[in-house]
Amino acid sequence: MKARIKFPIILMVVFALGIFSGVVLTSKLHLSEEAKAQPGIVDENGESPFVKVAKEIMPTVVNISTERIIKNPTEGFQFGEGPFDEFFKRFFEQFHPPIPEKERSLGSGFIFKRDGDYYYIMTNNHVVRNADKIIVKLSDKTVITGDDVKVVGRDPLTDIAVVKIKAPGEDLPVAKLGDSDKIQVGDWAIAVGNPFGFDRTVTVGVISAKGRSGLNIPQGPIYQNFIQTDAAINPGNSGGPLVNIKGEVIGVNSAITSPSGGFVGIGFAIPINLAKHIAEQLIEKGKIERGYLGIWPQSLTPELAKAYGLKKPEGVLVAKVEKDTPAEKAGLKEGDVIIEFNGKKVTDVESFRLMVAETPPGTKVEIKVIGEDGKERTLYAKLAKYPQEVLAQAGGENQESEIVQGKASWLGMTVVDVKSDDAQKLGIKADKGVVVIKVDPEGKASDAGVQIGDIILKIGKIEITNLEDFVKAKKVYKDSEKPVIIKLSRRGIPRFIAITPK
């Protein structure tokens, strides 16, 4: 009998000790407010922590729809594949004059600045690119269009654009901008936008990764430093805000990667610190002025890093130094490895390009390098203004006719050999030619209808079997003021286009 009485008492003591230990342990952890705000946990009013965020950010989000007048709707209609395609097209149009049509698109944006009766909206360049008419719908259903909507500036290289609207007498809410440099993988991420036209949709996830780059996104940015998130991002979300648990904007929703074109848990946003830097320049100057060093950077492989005595393949290798540039004047040499730029550690090519581009022209910067002899040197360079002729090539990549890292660029397109790893990733199966892996939305190739995955087989009279032939064709035809016929293959079907290089 005594044993039976003692057993429940022992259980009660153990239970009490467990509760006491849990309370003590929890108090020692000092959990932050963000850490406590987990899904399913509510506050004293029974509300999810995301409710407050949604209430703050949703009124700042706008719906952006655009219209573009297509004067010749027959463009792109296939009358036949071959050199007579243009002939049949003109014959058809002579007896059946084209009727202009409207091409419509839908995106998002958010109000981030006010100046009197004017409000500035941040969005993606591809949302408002080539728009003849822009319609902005506010959270209260107010529609603003016509002369009250103006594109302040666009930057295709980062895919950021700023739109200004006039709203006299209104008191519109303005989004709070956060600091994207402080975000961490695992932080909450809330995306707001108009996916598929569903007005002001809120989705929740986490920051999946930072610094994503090298993405082959059609009409996407050249400078890439994406935030990756699993918060649902779909067509129509472009230009909308990605916010943290405090309701601060940390990114601009920009792209998805998906075999179906819909949400699969991988979305990308432009960091707000980069977007803010671009937006401020567009508002102040109407254009972007980027710093220019004058080198061709190359990624380091583990073998190269080992050869230079580096523990990790971090830094960028100087593949070439342009003449009469800040790099040459500073003493940079081919074969140098840049490990630090203006006090910041250099890890890879993409982040290095952004470091240079974001530094104002005229700035004197300190550059630490390791030479081929393994010795570290400190150099000083005064950055120049990024040359417009360089920006015009391949959407801003500093490449001329030479092959760099197995790639070559011309007419706003970047190509690789059909047997390269990049080509294999696109599922290309061909014995000759070069494959288009990147198309500048502002370039001549894009205007002619060139797409990622196209295989270029002939330029003018030059058969294209490899990158060397592509470079040769560029040298021959780059100054041509007459259209050059280019033969390509798209999904196994031959096609001819014409581009005037100069």
Secondary structure, 3 states (H helix, E strand, C coil): CHHHHHHHHHHHHHHHHHHHHHHHHHHHHCCCHHHHCCCCCCCCCCCCHHHHHHHHHHHHEEEEEEEEEECCCCCCCCCCCCCCHHHHHHHHHHHCCCCCEEEEEEEEEEEEEEECCEEEEEEEHHHHCCCCEEEEECCCCCEECHHHEEEEEEECCCCEEEEEEECCCCCCCCCCECCHHHCCCCCEEEEEECHHHCCCEEEEEEEEEEEECCCCCCCCCCCCCEEEECCCCCCCCCCCEEECCCCCEEEEEEEECCCCCCCCCCEEEEEHHHHHHHHHHHHHHCCCCCEECCEEEEECCHHHHHHCCCCCCCCEEEEEECCCCHHHHHCCCCCCEEEEECCEECCCHHHHHHHHHHCCCCCEEEEEEECCCCCEEEEEEECEECCHHHHCCHHHCCCCCCCECCEEEECCEEEEECCCHHHHHCCCCCCCCEEEEEECCCCHHHHCCCCCCCEEEEECCEECCCHHHHHHHHHHHCCCCCCEEEEEEECCEEEEEEECCC
